[in-house]
Amino acid sequence: MGLEKVIEKIQKEGKEKIAVILQDAEKQVEQILQTKQKMLDEISAKKKQELTRQIDTLKAQEESSVEIEIKKIRLNAEKDVLTLTYQECLHALSTLPHETMISFLLEKVEKELPEAASIYSNKRDEPIVRSLTKIPYGGEIEILGGIVAENKDKTLKVDLRYETIAEQVWDRSLKEIAEKLFTQEKP
């Protein structure tokens, strides 16, 4: 039975070596898994940071875009209010006493263009213009009110239409008008 004991001994030693090899293999597998898990955690954390940064960037861009859109809407609203105010200004000019206004404007023409050879006005003001000046009436023009005078050669013109007067005053006063209209609305 010596041979059987030798075989048993070899089998026992083989099983012990296999057990040691398997234990060693399990330790190596566990270390590999731990290393891989650590790598996955690091990659996941980096991806999460990158996604958070991208989300923050997108939010900032969206907020900026919204702010720009709000500014556009506000500026368009302010422009509409200014345009309406300008139209109301023109209407107010056209409701002033015509004879007084035409008389005043004719005095300006005599000072600014003494060689005036023709005067133009709208149809409504034609009789007033004809009655207040000796300058020949040049014809009717489509304007809200006021007059336009030209010299004989039509090389010089004095434009005293209500539209022109309002535009000149408007251009000079636009900043002040805007401040008065819009600074009161702000909290």
Residue pairs with C-beta under 8 A, 6 or more apart in sequence:
78 178
78 181
78 182
81 181
81 182
82 174
82 177
82 178
82 181
85 177
85 181
86 166
86 170
89 166
89 169
89 170
90 144
90 162
90 163
90 166
93 144
93 145
93 162
93 165
93 166
94 144
94 145
94 162
96 145
98 124
98 125
98 128
98 145
99 128
99 132
101 145
101 146
102 121
102 125
102 128
102 129
102 132
102 146
102 147
103 132
105 146
105 147
105 160
106 119
106 129
106 132
106 133
106 135
106 147
108 158
108 160
109 116
109 119
109 133
109 135
109 147
109 149
109 158
109 160
110 116
112 158
113 149
113 150
113 151
113 156
113 157
113 158
115 151
115 152
115 156
116 135
116 149
116 150
116 151
116 158
117 135
117 136
117 150
117 151
117 152
118 135
118 136
118 137
118 138
118 139
118 149
118 150
119 129
119 133
119 135
119 136
119 137
119 138
119 147
119 148
119 149
120 137
120 138
120 139
120 140
120 141
120 147
120 148
120 149
120 150
121 128
121 129
121 137
121 140
121 141
121 143
121 145
121 146
121 147
121 148
122 140
122 141
122 142
122 143
122 144
122 145
123 140
124 145
125 145
125 146
125 147
126 137
126 140
129 137
129 147
130 137
135 149
138 150
141 148
143 161
143 162
143 163
144 161
144 162
144 163
145 161
145 162
146 160
146 161
146 162
146 163
146 164
146 165
147 160
147 161
148 157
148 158
148 159
148 160
148 161
149 157
149 158
149 160
150 156
150 157
150 158
151 157
170 177
